Amino acid sequence: MLDLTVNLTSLGFEAGLSADERDLLSLRSRCAGLTVAGCAHAVFAYKLLSLLRMKVNAENTHLCVGVVGAGLMGKQLATALLRGSRLEPRHINISTRRPERLGEYSNMGVACYFDNIRLAKWADMLFLCVLPYQLAQVCTDIGCHLSSGCLVYCFTSAVPLNRLAVLLDHSSVIKPQYEFVACDDVNRIWLLHNQVTAALQDKEVISASDPLSMNGGLFLDQRWLSAVLYSLLNMCTAQKLGSGKTLRLLNGLLETNTFTYHSFVHSPSASDLNNPNDLFLWISLVGAQTKDTPLTDLLSRDKGLRDCISVMYYNIFSNLAER
């Protein structure tokens, strides 16, 4: 259908704004930026875990992904996961109060229902996309039903990470921490597209959302990336893989030779890992995001490793753009 309002600026959103209201336009851009970058980083984390899962678990190579909440963020995330990776509809479930409104996803083969406990029991990776006032009850409902290896990824910014971990009684939790920084083009870059999936096919947006060098007025705490990498380490530990094989898998996944024992654990502990068949200890992802770790230090000083991660991030979304 022909849009007769195209290029008619007098009918645009900004036309009716007062001078004072125009000063607040940056808030609209920041909101869009948080949505786009948040979905992009979640897809990247899922993709890393999915690629490693295929290497370490020959019997069950796919990840079961759950999304709690189907508001704006939940639906954008589900769409980004389905279209931005090779996640099959049968491997993602959505729990929401109004599943009947998710016909678009049901028709694709996604199971949509309202049963957070059922979802928590089923999922290997669980995304919490609920409002702040809903989070405490959701955590209370699902906490005792999460498997020890389930990775919980939370977008609700109003609840601190340590509090979230207590509510869930679970240490495998990732919660990205974004900050706003001064930027000249904050009102432009994040408003180039109306949909997240369209944004993630734009090379300029992909570059702006790179978790190691974000621009467009947003900054991501680098301990988020440390937590994602530690979650990969934990996956190998859960599969009883020795430290030697774990390091080979992680180096191969990111196409680097950087990772050693000392990359992940403090020196006194690392000195005990003389046998490549010994397992790494299970790492608390909450601790990895609240304290400095050997991996945080490595990422801050090793430009070659950061470049490898950025290349992989770019390639994941470049493949989406080429589909």
Beta strands, then each sheet from edge to edge (+ up, - down):
strand 1: 65-68
strand 2: 92-95
strand 3: 111-113
strand 4: 125-128
strand 5: 151-154
strand 6: 173-174
strand 7: 178-180
strand 8: 218-220
sheet 1: 3+ 2+ 1+ 4+ 5+ 6+
sheet 2: 7+ 8-
end
